[in-house]
Amino acid sequence: MKLKQWGLLLATFCLSLTIFTSAQASYLSGNSYATMATRRVKITKNVNVYRCKTGQYEATNHFTYVGKLHKGAHVKISNWLMSTGGVWVVKSARYYHNSRTFFVISAKGHHWYKRI
């Protein structure tokens, strides 16, 4: 009887450990979004920059306001289309990326930058 209980307890523990570790590592990578930012540009008017923390799905990404990109700054950008609209992924020394975060600009059109 005790052997059955220990076996059931061990199986439950292994199952919960598997579910916990798979849920912990199943988020999108901020590095894959930031690698798309290859176009070098110069900013022509001030724009807001947001940090995006990746979630398990694209719809669960969280955006947080972090500051402004000022006129005259040099950065790399790329266009990224979401289901809710387009944003620009931005990459520079100040706006870095890692496995969980990347930075975006939510500006419409091409009137806020000039290609270098």
Sine and cosine of phi, psi and omega as CSV:
sin_phi,cos_phi,sin_psi,cos_psi,sin_omega,cos_omega
0.00,0.00,-0.71,0.70,-0.02,-1.00
-0.91,0.41,-0.56,0.83,0.01,-1.00
-0.90,0.43,-0.63,0.78,0.05,-1.00
-0.90,0.44,-0.68,0.73,-0.01,-1.00
-0.91,0.42,-0.67,0.74,0.03,-1.00
-0.91,0.42,-0.64,0.77,0.03,-1.00
-0.90,0.44,-0.67,0.74,0.04,-1.00
-0.91,0.42,-0.65,0.76,0.04,-1.00
-0.90,0.43,-0.68,0.74,0.02,-1.00
-0.91,0.42,-0.67,0.74,0.03,-1.00
-0.90,0.44,-0.66,0.75,0.03,-1.00
-0.90,0.44,-0.68,0.74,0.01,-1.00
-0.89,0.46,-0.72,0.70,0.00,-1.00
-0.89,0.45,-0.65,0.76,0.02,-1.00
-0.91,0.42,-0.69,0.72,0.00,-1.00
-0.93,0.37,-0.58,0.82,0.04,-1.00
-0.91,0.41,-0.66,0.75,0.03,-1.00
-0.90,0.43,-0.70,0.72,0.01,-1.00
-0.91,0.42,-0.66,0.75,-0.02,-1.00
-0.91,0.42,-0.72,0.69,-0.05,-1.00
-0.95,0.32,-0.57,0.82,0.01,-1.00
-0.95,0.30,-0.57,0.82,0.04,-1.00
-0.96,0.30,-0.50,0.87,-0.04,-1.00
-0.94,0.34,-0.60,0.80,-0.10,-1.00
-0.99,-0.17,0.15,0.99,-0.08,-1.00
-0.98,-0.20,0.91,0.42,0.11,-0.99
-0.80,-0.60,0.32,-0.95,0.00,-1.00
-0.95,0.30,0.41,-0.91,-0.04,-1.00
-0.99,-0.11,0.80,-0.61,0.08,-1.00
-0.92,0.38,-0.46,0.89,0.02,-1.00
-0.90,0.43,-0.61,0.80,-0.02,-1.00
-0.93,0.36,-0.55,0.84,0.08,-1.00
-0.93,0.36,-0.68,0.73,-0.09,-1.00
-0.95,0.31,-0.42,0.91,0.01,-1.00
-0.92,0.39,-0.32,0.95,0.05,-1.00
-0.96,0.30,-0.34,0.94,-0.05,-1.00
-0.98,0.18,1.00,-0.05,-0.04,-1.00
-0.84,-0.54,-0.20,0.98,-0.04,-1.00
-0.99,0.10,0.88,-0.47,0.01,-1.00
-0.99,0.15,0.78,-0.62,-0.03,-1.00
-0.66,-0.75,0.28,-0.96,0.12,-0.99
-0.90,-0.44,0.75,-0.66,-0.06,-1.00
-0.97,0.24,0.76,-0.65,-0.03,-1.00
-0.97,-0.24,-0.23,0.97,0.13,-0.99
-0.46,-0.89,0.43,-0.90,-0.05,-1.00
-0.89,0.46,0.71,-0.70,0.03,-1.00
-0.71,-0.71,0.48,-0.88,0.03,-1.00
-0.98,0.20,0.60,-0.80,0.03,-1.00
-0.88,-0.47,0.66,-0.75,-0.02,-1.00
-0.83,-0.55,0.64,-0.77,0.12,-0.99
-1.00,0.03,0.73,-0.68,0.03,-1.00
-0.92,-0.38,0.88,-0.48,0.10,-1.00
-1.00,-0.10,0.82,-0.57,-0.10,-0.99
-0.96,0.29,0.50,-0.87,0.05,-1.00
-0.89,-0.45,-0.23,-0.97,0.00,-1.00
-0.94,0.33,-0.56,0.83,0.04,-1.00
-0.80,-0.60,0.25,-0.97,0.01,-1.00
-0.88,0.47,-0.54,0.84,0.00,-1.00
-0.95,0.32,-0.29,0.96,0.00,-1.00
-0.99,-0.16,0.17,0.99,0.11,-0.99
-0.91,0.41,0.60,-0.80,-0.03,-1.00
-0.91,-0.41,0.77,-0.64,0.00,-1.00
-0.96,-0.27,0.67,-0.74,0.01,-1.00
-0.72,-0.70,0.75,-0.67,0.02,-1.00
-0.92,0.39,0.74,-0.67,0.00,-1.00
-0.83,-0.56,-0.29,0.96,0.02,-1.00
0.36,-0.93,-0.29,-0.96,-0.01,-1.00
-0.87,-0.50,0.55,-0.83,0.18,-0.98
-0.99,-0.14,0.87,-0.50,-0.13,-0.99
-1.00,0.00,0.40,-0.92,0.01,-1.00
-0.82,0.57,0.74,-0.67,0.01,-1.00
0.99,-0.15,-0.18,0.98,-0.01,-1.00
-0.95,0.30,0.52,-0.85,0.05,-1.00
-0.94,-0.33,0.82,-0.57,-0.01,-1.00
-0.62,-0.79,0.10,-1.00,0.15,-0.99
-0.94,-0.35,0.65,-0.76,-0.02,-1.00
-0.71,-0.70,0.25,-0.97,0.20,-0.98
-0.44,-0.90,0.49,-0.87,0.03,-1.00
-0.99,0.12,0.72,-0.70,0.00,-1.00
-0.75,-0.66,0.86,-0.51,-0.03,-1.00
-0.99,-0.13,0.79,-0.61,0.08,-1.00
-0.93,-0.37,0.11,-0.99,0.05,-1.00
-0.93,0.38,-0.43,0.90,-0.01,-1.00
-1.00,-0.01,-0.11,0.99,-0.01,-1.00
0.64,-0.77,-0.02,-1.00,-0.05,-1.00
-0.99,-0.13,0.60,-0.80,0.13,-0.99
-0.74,-0.68,0.25,-0.97,0.00,-1.00
-0.94,-0.34,0.84,-0.54,0.10,-1.00
-0.98,0.22,0.74,-0.67,-0.03,-1.00
-0.86,-0.51,0.58,-0.81,-0.02,-1.00
-0.62,-0.78,0.77,-0.64,0.08,-1.00
-0.38,-0.92,-0.09,-1.00,0.02,-1.00
-0.91,0.41,-0.61,0.80,0.00,-1.00
-0.98,0.19,-0.64,0.77,-0.03,-1.00
-0.98,-0.21,0.99,0.12,-0.07,-1.00
-1.00,0.04,0.03,-1.00,0.06,-1.00
-0.70,-0.72,0.33,-0.94,0.12,-0.99
-0.51,-0.86,-0.27,-0.96,-0.10,-1.00
-0.93,0.36,-0.37,0.93,-0.04,-1.00
-0.91,-0.42,-0.24,0.97,-0.07,-1.00
-0.72,-0.69,0.43,-0.90,0.18,-0.98
-0.45,-0.89,0.15,-0.99,-0.11,-0.99
-0.88,-0.48,0.60,-0.80,-0.04,-1.00
-0.71,-0.70,0.37,-0.93,0.13,-0.99
-0.87,-0.50,0.76,-0.65,0.00,-1.00
-0.97,-0.24,0.93,0.37,-0.01,-1.00
-0.91,-0.42,0.62,-0.78,-0.01,-1.00
-1.00,-0.03,0.62,-0.79,0.07,-1.00
0.98,0.22,-0.18,-0.98,-0.06,-1.00
-0.90,-0.43,0.36,0.93,-0.12,-0.99
-1.00,0.02,0.05,1.00,-0.04,-1.00
-0.95,-0.31,-0.01,1.00,0.03,-1.00
-0.57,-0.82,0.28,-0.96,0.08,-1.00
-0.73,-0.69,0.73,-0.68,0.00,-1.00
-0.91,0.42,0.60,-0.80,0.05,-1.00
-0.99,-0.10,0.00,0.00,0.00,0.00
